[in-house]
Amino acid sequence: GDLDDAISMLALFQALTGDQRREIPAKVIGEATRLYQEFQLYVIRAQALRKVFASIKGYYFQAEIHGVTITWLAPHQFAQDMPVEVDFRVMLTFVEFYSAMLKFVNFKLYADLGLSY
């Protein structure tokens, strides 16, 4: 689903090391990191995590939020080879959209738990 893609994309961007950032503004990485960590905190506080699976690509997580299963991939924290053919400008467009979406989602999820956001 859309939330699965959003969380996976933010997890990818927050895991980039300094030499992998390729013209990606530091504020984008910072915001991706903050939003991803806030989502992880919600999953912990709501005790929503159901499954975790380690693979060659990274860690797959599955949580159940309001009866909906959300599955996302977080890359391993060691350096990844970034393909030269990947157009990060296109990915940045998605990250901007997903960041805006996750701000609203996190706000609602935190409110549902009675947490301030």
GIRA-V564021 format. One record per backbone hydrogen bond with DSSP energy under -1.0 kcal/mol. NH is the residue of the N-H (numbers start at 1). CO is the residue of the C=O. E is the energy in kcal/mol with one decimal. If there is no record, write none. Layout:
nh,co,e
NH,CO,E
NH,CO,E
This chain:
nh,co,e
5,1,-2.0
6,2,-2.3
7,3,-2.5
8,4,-2.3
9,5,-2.5
10,6,-2.3
11,7,-2.4
12,8,-1.9
13,9,-2.3
14,10,-2.4
16,13,-1.1
20,17,-1.8
24,21,-1.6
29,25,-1.5
30,26,-2.7
31,27,-2.4
32,28,-2.4
33,29,-2.4
34,30,-2.4
35,31,-2.8
36,32,-2.3
37,33,-2.5
38,34,-2.5
39,35,-2.2
40,36,-2.5
41,37,-2.4
42,38,-2.0
43,39,-2.4
44,40,-2.2
45,41,-3.0
46,42,-3.0
47,44,-1.0
48,43,-2.3
50,62,-3.6
51,62,-1.8
53,60,-2.4
55,58,-3.0
59,74,-3.2
60,53,-3.3
61,72,-2.9
62,51,-2.4
63,70,-2.7
64,48,-2.4
65,68,-2.9
68,65,-1.9
70,63,-3.3
72,61,-2.2
74,59,-2.8
86,83,-1.2
88,86,-1.0
91,87,-1.6
92,88,-2.5
93,89,-1.4
94,90,-1.5
95,91,-2.6
96,92,-2.5
97,93,-1.9
98,94,-3.3
99,95,-2.6
100,96,-2.0
101,97,-2.4
102,98,-2.8
103,99,-1.8
104,100,-1.3
105,101,-2.3
106,102,-3.2
107,103,-2.1
108,104,-2.3
109,105,-2.9
110,106,-2.9
111,107,-2.2
112,108,-2.2
113,109,-1.1
114,111,-1.2
115,110,-2.9
